[in-house]
Amino acid sequence: MLMQPATEHIIKRKSMVVAKMVDVVKNKSNDSAHTNHMISLIHIIKKFGQTDAVNDISFQAKKGEIIGFLGPNGAGKTTTMRLILGLLKPTSGSITVQTVDPIKHRLDVLPQIGYLPENNPLYGEMKVREYLDFIAQMKSVVNQSEIDEIIAQVSIDDKSESKIDELSRGYKQRVGLAAALLGDPTLLILDEPTSGLDPLEQDKIKALIKKVAKKKMVIFSTHILSEVEDIANRLIIINRGEMVYDGKKPARKGSVEKLFKKLVK
């Protein structure tokens, strides 16, 4: 028996509706999975001239993760961080921070990121409180109690009226971390936050990172492998611009160093 044209048309329309519903469900599922990630890097390449500073790096990260970002000097760690911040444009690939491009939507992304660069540029002639008031103004933080809370949180109450140039390196790092925390960012990017500090100051900075990371996502780079064992819950290792490891931090003491030396030769 031949199918009537009208009947055939109805069946085709129903099939098209079902297909569209399936696509909608798939797209919603993909969008939901994507929005779970605070940052996403997909096949990122960054060239400087003929040099591949970053070569095909992909990873995603979500709230609550503390990522120890390891690699030898010149591996591409700082470049990767600057790409996430939108300070550099990738040669190819895509980056999103909270689902948006950090370059195209820079004004939306910057308030969500707290950044402590390796050289921690501070205005040495300013007093600590004066500097943090200035940073708060730049970040549109109007609540003075937030500044007071962060000063207490990083334990620099006793230095708030001291000039930054007069501070020890450890205190300067804490001032930099306080500046990064202003505005309650959801993502912290810390480039060698304990570099050059004595063991006691290192412990204080590590304790601070663990304390603030509970409600945020943290990426920190370091050459001190024991720091990763102490505070990270995820480990990413890059070497010569390429990712050589991305996974859980090995649990046994000393295993991070063994893994690093095995993968980076």
LOPA-637052 format. One record per atom (N, C-alpha, C): residue in one letter; z, x, y. Coordinates in steps of 0.1 Angstrom, whole numbers, plus 5000, padded with zeros to 4 digits. Layout:
AZXY;...
//
This chain:
M500050084988;M500050005000;M500050095012;L499150075022;L499050155034;L500150105044;M500650205051;M501750185061;M501050125074;Q501550015079;Q501049965092;Q501250055103;P500350065113;P500450155124;P501750135132;A502250015134;A503449985141;A504650045134;T504650025121;T505750075113;T505850225113;E504650285112;E504550435112;E505050485126;H504650425136;H505050465150;H506650465151;I507250355146;I508750345147;I509350455139;I508850485127;I509450595119;I509350725126;K508150755132;K507950875140;K508950885151;R509150775158;R510150775169;R511550805165;K511950735154;K513250765148;K513450905144;S512450965138;S512451105134;S512651195146;M511951165157;M512051245169;M513451235175;V514051115175;V515351095180;V516451175172;V516251165159;V517151245150;V517051385153;A515851435154;A515651585157;A516251625170;K516151535180;K516751565193;K518251575192;M518851475185;M520251475183;M520751595176;V520051645166;V520451775159;V520351885169;D519351895177;D519252005187;D520351995197;V520751875202;V521851865211;V523151915205;V523451875192;V524651925185;V524652075184;K523452135180;K523352275179;K523652345192;N523052295203;N523252355216;N524652355220;K525252235218;K526752225222;K527552315214;S527252335201;S527952425193;S527852575198;N526552605201;N526252745206;N526952765220;D526952665228;D527552675241;D529052695240;S529652615231;S531052625228;S531452765223;A530652815214;A530952945208;A530853055219;H529853035228;H529553125239;H530753135249;T531253005253;T532253005263;T533553055258;N533753065245;N534953125239;N535053275243;H533953335246;H533953475250;H534053495265;M535053585268;M535253605282;M534153705287;I533653795279;I532553885282;I531653885270;S530353905273;S529353925263;S528354025267;L528054125259;L527054225261;L526054215249;I524754195252;I523754175242;I522654285244;H522554375235;H521554475234;H521354545248;I522454605253;I522454665266;I521954805265;I520954835273;I520454975275;I520555005290;K521055125293;K521155175307;K520555315307;K519455335314;K518855465315;K519155525329;F519355655330;F519355725342;F518255825341;G517055795347;G515855875345;G515455865330;Q515355975323;Q514955965309;Q516155975300;T517355965305;T518555975297;T519155835294;D519455815282;D520055685277;D521555705279;A522155655290;A523555655291;A524255555282;V523655445280;V524055335271;V522855295263;N522955295250;N521855265241;N522055155231;D521655035235;D521654915226;D523154885222;I523954865231;I525354825229;I525454665229;S526154615219;S526354465219;S527854445214;F528554365222;F529854315217;F530354195226;Q531254115220;Q531854005228;Q533354025227;A534053965237;A535453975237;A536053845243;K537253815238;K537953695242;K539353715247;K539953615252;K541253615258;K542253665247;G543253745251;G544253795242;G543953925235;E542653965236;E542254095230;E542654215239;I543154315234;I543354445241;I542454545234;I541454585240;I540354675234;I540554815239;G540854905229;G540855045232;G539455095231;F538955145242;F537555185244;F537455335243;L537055395232;L537055535230;L535755605229;G535755725232;G534455805231;G534755945238;P533956045234;P534156175241;P533656165255;N533856275263;N533356275277;N531856255277;G531356175286;G529856155287;G529356055276;A530255985269;A529755895259;A529155765264;G529555735277;G529055605282;G530155505285;K531355545284;K532455445286;K532555395300;T532555485310;T532655435324;T531355365328;T530255405323;T528955335326;T529055195321;T529555175308;T529655045302;T530554955311;M531655005315;M532654935323;M531954895337;R531254985343;R530554955355;R529454845354;L528854845342;L527854745339;L528554605338;I529754595332;I530454475331;I530854425344;L531254515353;L531654485367;L530554435376;G529354465371;G528154435380;G527854545390;L528554655389;L528254775398;L526954845394;L526554825382;L525254885377;L524454775371;K523154785372;K522254685366;K521754745353;P521754675342;P521254725329;P519754745330;T519254845323;T517754865322;T517154755314;S517854715303;S517454595296;S518754535289;G518554415284;G519754345278;G520354255287;S521354175283;S522054085291;S523554095290;I524254075302;I525654075303;I526153945309;T527153885303;T527853775310;T529353795311;V529953745322;V531353745323;V531753605326;Q532453545317;Q532753395318;Q531453315319;T530453355311;T529153285309;T528153305320;V528553385331;V527553405342;V527253555343;D526053585349;D525653715352;D526453785363;P527053895360;P527953955370;P527254015382;I525954025382;I525154075394;I524653955401;K524053855395;K523553735402;K524653655407;H525853655401;H526953565405;H528153655409;R527853755416;R528953855419;R530153805425;L529953715435;L531153655442;L531953565434;D531353505423;D532153425414;D532853515404;V532253625400;V532753705389;V533953795394;L533753855406;L534753955410;L536153915411;P536453785415;P537853745415;P538453735401;Q537653725391;Q538153715377;Q538453845371;I538153955378;I538254085372;I539254175380;G540154235373;G541054335379;G540554475374;Y540254565383;Y539654695379;Y540554805384;L540854895375;L541555025379;L540655135375;P539855195385;P538955305381;P539755435378;E538955525372;E539655645367;E540255725379;N539555735390;N540055815402;N540955735410;N541155605408;N542155525415;N542155545430;P541055505437;P541055535451;P541955445459;L542955515466;L543955445474;L543855495488;Y544355425497;Y544455465511;Y545755535513;G545755665512;G547055745512;G547855735524;E547255705536;E548055695548;E548755555550;M548455465541;M549055335542;M550355325533;K551255245537;K552455215529;K552055125518;V552855135507;V552555055495;V552454905498;R553354845505;R553354705507;R552154675517;E551954765526;E550854745536;E549454745528;Y549354835519;Y548154845511;Y547954725502;L548954675496;L548854555487;L548654435495;D549154425507;D548854315516;D547454315520;F546854425522;F545454445525;F544554405514;I544854445502;I544154405490;I544254255487;A545454205489;A545654055487;A544753985497;Q544654025509;Q543753965519;Q542353965515;M541854085509;M540554095505;M540254005493;K541253975485;K541153885474;K541553745477;S541753715490;S542053575494;S543353525488;V544353615485;V545653575480;V546553555493;V546953425494;V547753385506;V549253375503;N549553365490;N550953345486;N551653475486;Q552553495495;Q553253625496;Q554153645484;S554653535478;S555453545466;S554753615454;E553453595454;E552653655443;E552653805444;I552553855457;I552653995459;I554054055455;D555053975459;D556454015456;D556654025441;E556053925434;E556253925419;E555554045412;I554354075417;I553654185411;I554254325414;I554854335426;I555554455430;I556754475420;A557454365418;A558554375408;A558054395394;Q556954335390;Q556454345377;Q556054495373;V555454565383;V555054705380;V556154805385;S557354745389;S558454835392;S558254935403;I557754885415;I557554975426;I558354915438;D559354835435;D560154775446;D560754885455;D561154995449;D561855095457;D560955185465;K559655165463;K558655245470;K557755165480;S558155035482;S557254945489;S557054995504;E557955065509;E557855115523;E557455265524;S557155315512;S556755465512;S555255475514;K554855585520;K553355615521;K552855645508;I551655605505;I551055625492;I550855775489;D550555855500;D550355995498;D551656065493;E552756005496;E554056065492;E554456035478;L553755945471;L554055905458;L553656005447;S554355995436;S553956075424;S552756005418;R552056085409;R550856025403;R551155895395;G552355895389;G552655775381;G552855655390;Y553455675401;Y553655565410;Y552355515416;K551455615419;K550155575424;K549355495414;Q549455525401;Q548855445391;Q549355305390;R550755295392;R551355165392;R550855085404;V550655145416;V550155075428;V548755035425;G547955115418;G546555075415;G546554955405;L547454955396;L547554845386;L547954725393;A548954735402;A549354615410;A548154555418;A547354645424;A546154595431;A545254525422;A545054575410;A544154515400;A544654375396;L546054365396;L546654235391;L546654125401;L546454165414;L546454065425;L545353965423;G545653835425;G544653725423;G544653675409;D545553725401;D545653675387;D544353675380;P543653795378;P542353795371;P542553765356;T541553715350;T541553685336;T541153805327;L540453905334;L539954025327;L540454145334;L541054245327;L541454375332;L540554485326;I539954565335;I539254685331;I539954805336;L540454885327;L541355005331;L540655125326;D540255215335;D539555335331;D540555455331;E540955495319;E541955595317;E543255575326;P543955465324;P545055435333;P546255535332;T546355615321;T547455705320;T547055845322;S545855875326;S545356005327;S546256095337;G546656205332;G547456295340;G548956265342;L549356165335;L550756125336;L551656195326;D552956205329;D553856265319;D554256155309;P554756195297;P555056105287;P555855975291;L556855995300;L557655885304;L556855785312;E556055835321;E555155755329;E554155685321;Q553555755311;Q552655695301;Q553255575295;D554555585290;D555155475283;D555355355293;K555655385305;K555855275315;K554555195317;I553455275318;I552155205321;I551755125308;K551955185296;K551655115284;K552454985282;A553654995286;A554554875285;A553954765295;L553554805307;L552954715316;L551754645311;I550854725305;I549554675300;I549854565289;K550754605280;K551154505269;K551754375275;K552554395285;K553154275292;K552154185298;V551254235306;V550254155313;V549154105304;A548954165293;A547754135284;A547954005277;K549153945276;K549353825268;K548453715272;K548153705285;K547353585290;K545953635295;K545653755292;K544353805297;K543553875286;M542453935290;M541654025281;M541654155288;V541954265280;V542054395286;V541054495278;I540354565286;I539554685281;I540154805288;F540554905280;F541055025286;F540455145278;S540055245286;S539555365280;S540655475281;T540655565271;T541655665271;T541155785262;H541655895264;H541456015255;H542756035247;I543755955249;I545055965242;I545055865231;L544755915219;L544455825208;L545755745204;S546955805206;S548155745202;S548355615211;E547855615223;E547955495231;E547255375225;V546055405219;V545355295212;V546255235201;E546855325193;E547755285182;E548855195187;D549355235199;D550555165205;D550255025210;I549055005217;I548854885224;I547654805221;A546554865215;A545354795213;A545454705200;N544654595200;N544554525188;N543054525183;R542254595191;R540854605187;R540354745192;L539454805184;L538954935187;L537454935188;I536954995199;I535455015200;I535255165203;I534455235196;I534155375197;I532655385200;I532355455211;I530955495214;I530755645214;N529555685211;N529255825210;N527755845214;R527555925225;R526255955230;R525555815233;G526255725239;G525755605244;G525555495234;E525855525221;E525755425210;E527055385204;M527155255201;M528455215194;M528455255180;V529555325176;V529655365162;V530755295155;Y531655215162;Y532655135156;Y533055025165;D533254905159;D533854795166;D534554715155;G535854705156;G536654635147;G538154645149;K538854595140;K540354605141;K540854745142;K541954765149;K542554895150;K543154925136;P542855045130;P543455085118;P545055085119;A545655035109;A547155005110;A547955135108;R547555225100;R548455335097;R548555435108;K549655495110;K549855595120;K548955715118;G548255755128;G547355865128;G545955835123;S545755705119;S544455665113;S543455655124;V543855615136;V542855605147;V542255745150;E543055845150;E542555985152;E541556025141;K541955995128;K541156025117;K539755955118;L539755835121;L538555755123;L537755815134;F538355845145;F537555895157;F536956025153;K537656115147;K537056245144;K535956235133;K536056135125;K535056115114;K533756065120;L533855975131;L532655915136;L532055995148;V532856075155;V532456145166;V532456295163;K531256355161;K531156495157;K530356565167;
//
